[in-house]
Amino acid sequence: MVKQVLLTDEGLRNLEQELEYLKTVKRKEIAEKIKVALSFGDLSENSEYDEAKNDQAITEARIADIESMLKNVKIIDESELTTEVIHIGSKIKVNDVEFDEVCDYQIVGSNEADPANGRISDESPVGKGLLGHKVGDRVEIETPAGTMVYEVMEISK
């Protein structure tokens, strides 16, 4: 079974831009590196050639990944989001009870997750634990770092 890829409009645009960059700019850069490395002669001891071929493999794998994701994408329709309960696409403000620290998060599909910037995956322990809760709920979530307790303060689109 193929897994559906959940993305926001912004996430879709970012993936499409990355794909375009990889196909147009990055491929040309790598082809040029390979051409230059080939001009050095003996491939058995040519680290520039090996590095360029490795870059090429990584880039082609990423292109294939993105194309596969785009075939199975489901856009989160932000106009259908409610602020009643937390779901994928919700922007939330929670209080970390243990540290008495207010945190802002957006729950996103795993492909858009960027925890350092407050975008947490719906598949992560915290993201999964917060789904379905309402403002005022106190939520205990088991994480690898131990039990976290959050109080939902606000839900927005």
Secondary structure as UniProt FT lines:
FT   STRAND          5..7
FT   HELIX           9..21
FT   HELIX           22..26
FT   HELIX           27..39
FT   HELIX           43..45
FT   HELIX           47..71
FT   STRAND          73..75
FT   HELIX           78..80
FT   TURN            88..89
FT   STRAND          91..96
FT   TURN            97..100
FT   STRAND          101..108
FT   HELIX           110..112
FT   HELIX           115..117
FT   STRAND          119..121
FT   TURN            122..123
FT   HELIX           125..130
FT   TURN            131..132
FT   TURN            135..136
FT   STRAND          138..143
FT   TURN            144..145
FT   STRAND          146..156
//
